[in-house]
């Protein structure tokens, strides 16, 4: 089991709180419904979601965000690899128009579900730099021309120290780097996403997060259009 899989299995086993299970906390406390609403609003606005859309939630976790998006569209396909989060989604975040699939993200063909839009929220930090090209290929090959993919909550390499903004946090980072790597995962340069998009025939637009969002000081979003 990978480090990421173990991390989320442990979170699910220790708490029944859906926010805590997926790490949507500030100093250990759940961020609450208003922040969840802001996240859903950002996704809805960027993708231009409407009642006729079939949407894929890539790395849906326990369905915390998925169940908020579901009433806005025709159908949602939630894809999650982690067994603990997948079971939590089935138990806590079900809806008539919502289907959960336990699978590696890259093994799912969106064309089979006629998805015209997709999003992945706070997932990309678990993707290594050299693996991001696999996702770009996935977007290009699994979605028809004109489809949109929203990537939310991307750790901004240029704002890393806005997150590690205290001596104690920086010390924790340095200790972690000596053992297992950056606890946040991968931080990305905005230009890198645009460069990869060009290479795979995708239009990439960088979107600043709402200042009201609790992660806006160190994350950004982007919208990908399949050409």
Secondary structure as UniProt FT lines:
FT   HELIX           3..14
FT   HELIX           18..21
FT   TURN            22..23
FT   STRAND          25..26
FT   TURN            27..28
FT   STRAND          29..30
FT   HELIX           33..47
FT   TURN            51..52
FT   STRAND          54..58
FT   TURN            61..62
FT   TURN            64..65
FT   HELIX           66..70
FT   TURN            71..72
FT   STRAND          75..80
FT   HELIX           83..92
FT   TURN            96..97
FT   STRAND          98..102
FT   HELIX           105..107
FT   HELIX           110..113
FT   STRAND          117..121
FT   HELIX           124..126
FT   HELIX           129..131
FT   HELIX           132..142
FT   TURN            145..146
FT   STRAND          148..156
FT   HELIX           157..159
FT   HELIX           160..163
FT   HELIX           167..179
FT   TURN            183..184
FT   HELIX           190..199
FT   TURN            200..201
FT   STRAND          202..208
FT   TURN            211..212
FT   TURN            214..218
FT   STRAND          219..226
//
